[in-house]
Amino acid sequence: MTRTRTDRALTLPHLDAPLRLIGGRTFDFDREVAVMAIINRTPDSFYDQGATFALDASVLAARQAIADGADWIDIGGAKFAPGPAVPIAQEIDRVVPVVEALRGSGVVISVDTFHPAVAAASIAAGAHVINDTTGVHDPAMADVVADSTATLVITHSLAVPRRPYPAPHYDDVVAEVGAFLLARVERAVGRGVPRERIIIDPGHDLNKTTRHSLELTRRLDEITGLGLPTLVAVSNKDFVGESLDRPRGERVEGSLAAMTVCILQGARVVRMHNVRAAVDAVRMTEAILGFREPAYERHNLT
């Protein structure tokens, strides 16, 4: 049977500024995928349920992620899901000590927050990236980043922070997410953040149903085609669990599959819980795409 090859699944996006200096490291996102590990200093995180809430546990987990090959460490002091507000001072107390402990470790240090004051304290402590899952909901976030050398991740989400957003509706989820991201990028640029210090994230599961997240994954090339490096956070998400009928502790394989599909469509930063497995899957995908050489080559050479 003759098969027609299509290139849709191997989209290599044109990036406006593929070379990025972040935290002293140069990334060529034309030929490189960065693995971002997740460290939650929260007692109620959706995945680890507080396993890294204690300071020593969070630092130990971060150092293990580095040993497992992570390029970035993303530290969060308040979960995205609806719930009572975490006082800003408390969030700072949670994330800043981890930033300080990792300073000089050689990895990119990222802080997941939507509070400008937390971002400012984190940057002062040594953070290189601010990961705003509310997409610059507060324009002052852009002001804080603009006054630094930090990179800003702009994520699509619709709800007021920490508030529920039941039954989200989109006429075309991919088109609407793309339009939102472009508008928020322009907001950040207008307040002084250079485009070469912006990364976008379509926000899988954030104010979206499972079918919305699957559609975003299927058509991710339309997001990566916007010209900015794209981060995807698909690890252990509910759209994986609902697609496979798997509880949170049994979603590793599904998460890796979703991650790989996203990389093949141009994602260049992947935010993952299971770091060693993710690093191997990412490096193998890079090798298949011709981005990297094999670690060694012996098979059938003698």
C-alpha positions in Angstrom: 0.0 0.0 0.0 1.3 3.4 -1.0 1.2 6.0 1.7 1.4 9.8 1.2 3.8 11.5 3.7 2.6 14.7 5.3 4.8 17.1 7.1 2.0 18.4 9.5 3.2 16.3 12.4 6.8 17.6 12.0 6.2 21.3 12.0 9.3 23.3 12.8 8.1 26.8 13.6 9.8 30.0 12.4 10.8 31.7 15.6 11.4 35.5 15.6 14.3 35.1 18.1 15.2 31.4 18.6 18.5 32.1 20.4 17.6 32.9 24.0 20.0 33.8 26.9 18.2 32.7 30.0 19.8 32.4 33.4 23.3 32.4 31.9 22.4 29.6 29.5 22.0 29.9 25.8 19.1 28.0 24.2 18.7 27.5 20.5 15.0 26.8 20.2 15.4 26.1 16.5 17.2 22.9 17.6 16.6 22.4 21.3 13.9 21.5 23.8 14.2 22.5 27.4 12.8 20.4 30.2 11.2 22.3 33.1 10.8 20.5 36.3 8.0 21.3 38.8 8.6 22.1 42.4 5.4 22.9 44.4 5.9 24.6 47.8 2.2 24.2 48.5 0.4 21.9 50.9 -2.4 21.2 48.4 -0.7 20.8 45.0 -2.9 18.8 42.6 -0.1 16.2 41.8 2.1 15.6 44.8 -0.4 16.7 47.5 2.2 18.6 49.5 5.1 16.2 49.2 7.5 19.1 48.5 5.9 21.7 50.8 8.7 21.6 53.4 11.7 23.7 52.4 14.2 20.9 52.7 12.0 18.6 50.7 11.5 21.1 47.9 15.3 21.8 47.7 16.1 18.1 47.7 13.5 17.5 44.9 14.9 20.3 42.9 18.5 19.0 43.2 17.3 15.5 42.2 15.6 17.0 39.1 18.8 18.7 38.2 20.7 15.4 38.6 18.0 13.8 36.4 18.7 16.3 33.6 16.3 19.2 34.1 17.2 22.4 32.3 14.8 24.6 34.3 13.2 24.4 37.8 9.8 26.0 38.2 8.9 26.9 41.8 5.3 27.6 42.8 4.0 28.8 46.1 0.3 28.9 45.2 -1.6 26.4 43.0 -3.7 27.6 40.0 -6.9 25.9 41.1 -9.7 27.8 42.8 -9.4 28.3 46.5 -8.7 30.8 49.2 -6.1 33.5 48.4 -2.6 32.8 49.6 -1.2 36.0 51.3 1.5 37.6 49.2 4.0 37.6 52.1 3.4 33.9 52.6 3.9 33.1 48.9 7.2 35.0 49.0 8.2 33.1 52.1 7.5 29.8 50.2 9.3 30.5 47.0 12.2 32.9 47.7 14.2 30.5 50.0 14.1 27.8 47.2 15.3 30.4 44.6 18.2 31.3 47.0 19.1 27.7 47.6 19.3 27.0 43.8 21.2 30.1 42.9 24.4 29.2 41.1 23.2 25.6 40.3 23.5 26.1 36.6 19.8 25.6 35.8 17.3 28.2 34.8 15.2 29.2 37.9 11.6 30.0 37.2 8.8 31.1 39.6 5.2 30.4 38.9 3.2 33.4 40.2 0.6 36.0 39.1 1.5 38.5 41.8 3.9 41.3 40.7 5.3 41.6 44.3 6.2 37.9 44.4 7.8 38.2 41.0 9.9 41.2 42.1 11.0 39.4 45.3 11.9 36.3 43.3 13.9 38.2 40.7 15.8 40.0 43.4 16.6 36.6 44.9 17.9 35.2 41.6 15.0 34.0 39.5 15.5 34.1 35.8 11.9 33.5 34.6 8.4 34.5 35.8 5.8 32.0 34.8 2.4 33.9 34.9 -0.4 31.4 34.5 -2.9 34.2 34.3 -1.4 35.7 31.1 -0.4 39.1 32.6 -3.9 39.5 34.2 -2.3 42.3 36.2 -0.4 44.6 33.8 2.0 45.5 36.7 3.5 42.1 36.2 4.9 43.3 32.8 6.3 46.4 34.5 8.2 44.2 37.0 9.7 42.0 34.3 10.5 44.9 32.1 12.6 46.5 34.8 14.7 43.3 35.0 16.5 40.9 32.7 14.0 38.1 33.4 12.0 36.2 30.8 8.2 36.2 31.0 6.0 33.2 30.3 2.5 34.3 29.2 -0.1 31.6 29.6 -3.7 31.5 28.4 -6.3 31.4 31.1 -9.6 33.2 31.4 -10.7 33.1 35.1 -9.9 35.7 37.7 -7.0 34.1 39.6 -8.1 31.4 42.1 -11.7 31.7 41.0 -13.7 28.9 39.3 -14.6 29.1 35.6 -17.2 26.3 35.0 -18.3 25.1 31.6 -15.8 27.1 29.4 -17.0 27.7 25.9 -15.0 28.4 22.7 -16.2 28.6 19.2 -12.6 27.7 18.1 -10.4 27.1 21.1 -7.1 27.2 19.2 -7.9 30.5 17.3 -9.2 32.1 20.5 -6.2 31.0 22.6 -3.9 32.3 19.9 -5.7 35.7 19.7 -5.5 36.0 23.5 -1.8 35.2 23.6 -1.0 37.7 20.9 -3.0 40.4 22.7 -1.3 39.7 26.0 2.1 39.7 24.3 1.3 43.1 22.9 0.3 44.2 26.4 3.7 43.1 27.8 5.6 44.6 24.9 3.8 47.9 25.3 4.9 48.0 28.9 8.5 47.5 28.0 9.1 43.7 27.9 11.1 42.8 24.8 9.6 40.1 22.6 12.9 38.2 22.8 12.2 37.8 26.5 8.7 36.4 26.1 7.6 32.7 25.9 3.9 31.7 25.4 1.9 28.8 26.8 -1.6 27.7 25.5 -2.5 26.6 29.0 -3.7 23.0 28.7 -6.6 22.3 31.1 -6.6 25.9 32.4 -10.3 27.0 32.0 -10.6 24.3 29.3 -12.3 20.9 29.0 -10.6 17.7 28.0 -11.8 18.1 24.5 -10.4 21.7 24.4 -7.0 20.5 25.6 -7.0 17.6 23.0 -7.8 20.1 20.3 -5.0 22.4 21.4 -2.5 19.5 21.3 -3.8 18.3 17.9 -3.4 21.8 16.4 -0.5 23.1 18.5 1.4 24.1 15.3 -1.0 27.0 15.0 0.2 28.3 18.4 3.9 27.6 17.8 3.5 29.3 14.4 2.9 32.6 16.2 6.7 33.1 16.2 7.5 32.9 19.9 8.9 29.9 21.8 6.0 27.8 23.2 5.9 26.1 26.6 3.5 23.3 27.2 2.4 22.0 30.6 0.7 18.7 29.9 2.2 16.7 32.8 -0.4 14.6 34.7 -3.2 16.9 33.6 -6.8 15.9 33.8 -7.2 15.8 30.0 -4.6 13.0 30.1 -6.4 11.2 32.9 -9.9 11.6 31.3 -8.6 10.4 27.9 -7.1 7.3 29.4 -9.3 6.7 32.5 -6.2 7.0 34.7 -5.9 8.5 38.2 -3.2 11.2 38.8 -0.5 8.7 39.9 -0.9 6.7 36.6 -0.6 9.3 33.9 3.2 9.3 33.1 3.0 7.4 29.8 0.0 9.5 28.6 1.8 12.7 29.6 4.9 11.7 27.7 2.8 10.9 24.6 1.1 14.3 24.8 4.5 16.0 25.4 6.0 14.3 22.4 3.2 15.3 20.0 3.6 18.9 21.2 7.4 18.8 20.5 6.8 17.4 17.0 4.6 20.5 16.4 7.1 23.0 17.7 6.9 23.1 21.5 10.3 24.1 22.8 9.9 24.1 26.6 8.1 21.2 28.4 6.9 21.5 32.0 7.0 18.0 33.5 6.8 16.2 36.9 8.5 13.0 36.0 11.8 14.5 35.1 14.0 11.5 34.2 11.4 9.9 31.9 10.7 13.3 30.3 14.4 14.0 29.7 14.9 10.7 28.0 11.7 11.2 25.8 12.8 14.7 24.9 16.4 13.8 24.0 15.2 10.8 21.9 12.7 13.1 20.1 15.5 15.6 19.5 17.7 12.8 18.1 14.9 11.6 15.7 14.4 15.2 14.5 18.2 15.5 13.9 18.6 18.2 16.6 21.2 16.2 18.5 23.7 13.4 17.8 23.4 10.0 19.5 25.3 9.7 22.7 27.4 7.0 21.0 27.1 4.8 17.9 28.2 1.2 17.9 25.3 -0.9 16.5 26.2 -2.7 13.3 29.4 -0.8 12.9 31.6 -3.8 13.3 
